[in-house]
Amino acid sequence: MQVDLTLTADYKDIAPICRVCSSITSQTFRLDQKQNSISTEIQFKNEDSINIEFVNKDDNDDNTVEILKVKLDGIDLQHFIYEGSFSPIYNKEWFEKQNPKPPLIYSPCTELRHNGTWSLNIKLPVWKMIMNKWIADER
């Protein structure tokens, strides 16, 4: 399945590295531009998730990643991007100093400020997943 992402990267010296993956395959990308367009093939199970792992958070550089756009096979998931959740992997020394403790999961979340994984559950075919969510919307 074609995966197209638009991610911003904020850093001074150390460009963020992200791994885009499902439960089956993954690809790793260095985000060396302010705005990065990623296009790759990722295989998904019928019920799976698209995951974006921030793998090289540097506390000295304070590098960050923001997820702006997610497309699967040309279908823009912009209306569903805030259903994703981010599970950070905190620096232990930093975490121990925090009072109150930060959350273990951020949702909604599109800004990655720690190592960790942003995840959005998907069902194939994507167009049917979207239609089912719209039909069930009670707004």
C-alpha positions in Angstrom: 0.0 0.0 0.0 1.3 3.4 -0.9 1.9 5.6 2.2 2.5 9.3 1.7 3.4 11.4 4.8 4.2 15.1 5.3 6.3 15.6 8.4 8.0 18.7 9.7 11.3 18.5 11.6 12.6 21.1 14.0 16.3 20.7 15.0 19.6 22.5 15.2 22.3 19.8 14.5 20.7 16.4 14.7 18.0 15.7 12.1 15.2 13.5 13.5 15.0 9.9 12.3 11.6 8.2 12.0 10.6 4.7 11.2 7.3 4.3 9.4 5.8 0.8 9.9 2.9 -1.6 10.2 2.9 -5.0 11.9 4.5 -6.4 8.7 7.0 -4.0 7.2 8.9 -0.8 8.1 11.1 1.9 6.4 13.4 4.4 8.1 13.8 8.0 7.1 16.0 10.9 8.1 14.0 14.2 8.2 16.7 16.6 7.1 14.3 19.3 5.7 12.0 21.6 7.6 9.1 20.0 5.7 9.6 16.4 4.6 7.5 14.5 2.0 7.8 10.7 2.4 6.4 8.3 -0.1 6.9 4.5 0.5 5.3 1.1 0.2 4.2 -0.5 3.5 2.2 -3.8 3.7 -0.7 -3.9 6.1 -2.9 -6.7 7.5 -6.7 -6.2 7.2 -6.7 -4.8 10.7 -3.5 -3.0 11.6 -2.0 0.4 12.4 0.3 2.8 10.7 3.1 3.7 13.1 5.6 6.5 13.1 8.4 5.9 15.5 10.7 8.8 16.6 13.9 7.0 17.2 16.7 9.5 17.9 15.4 12.2 20.2 18.3 14.3 21.3 17.8 16.1 24.6 20.6 18.6 23.9 19.3 19.5 20.4 15.6 19.3 21.4 14.7 17.9 18.0 10.9 17.4 17.3 8.7 16.0 14.6 5.2 17.0 13.7 2.8 14.9 11.6 0.9 17.1 9.1 -0.5 14.7 6.6 -1.1 11.0 6.2 -2.3 9.4 3.0 -2.9 5.7 2.3 -3.2 4.7 -1.4 -4.1 8.4 -2.2 -6.8 8.6 0.4 -6.2 11.6 2.8 -6.7 10.6 6.4 -6.7 14.3 7.6 -10.1 13.9 9.3 -8.8 10.9 11.3 -5.3 12.0 12.1 -6.3 13.1 15.6 -7.5 9.6 16.4 -3.8 8.7 16.5 -2.1 8.4 19.8 1.5 8.9 20.9 3.2 6.6 23.4 6.5 8.4 24.4 9.6 6.7 25.8 10.7 9.3 28.3 14.3 9.9 29.3 14.3 8.3 32.8 16.3 11.1 34.5 14.0 13.7 33.1 10.8 11.7 33.9 11.9 11.3 37.6 12.2 15.0 38.0 8.7 15.8 36.7 6.0 16.6 39.2 3.3 15.9 38.3 4.3 13.0 36.0 3.6 13.5 32.3 1.0 11.1 30.6 2.0 7.7 29.3 -0.2 8.3 26.2 -1.0 11.5 24.4 -4.2 11.5 22.3 -5.0 13.4 20.2 -1.4 14.2 19.3 0.5 15.0 16.1 3.7 16.5 17.7 6.4 14.1 18.8 8.7 15.6 21.4 10.1 12.4 22.8 11.3 9.1 21.5 8.2 6.9 21.0 5.5 5.8 18.7 2.6 7.5 17.1 0.0 5.0 16.0 -3.3 5.2 14.0 -5.5 2.1 13.8 -6.6 1.2 10.3 -8.8 -1.3 8.6 -8.6 -2.3 5.0 -9.9 -1.3 2.6 -9.3 2.2 3.8 -12.2 3.8 1.9 -14.6 1.4 3.7 -13.1 2.3 7.1 -13.7 5.9 6.4 -17.3 5.4 5.2 -18.1 3.3 8.3 -16.8 6.0 10.6 -18.8 8.7 8.8 -21.9 6.6 8.9 -21.5 6.0 12.6 -20.8 9.7 13.3 -23.6 11.0 15.5 -22.8 14.7 15.1 
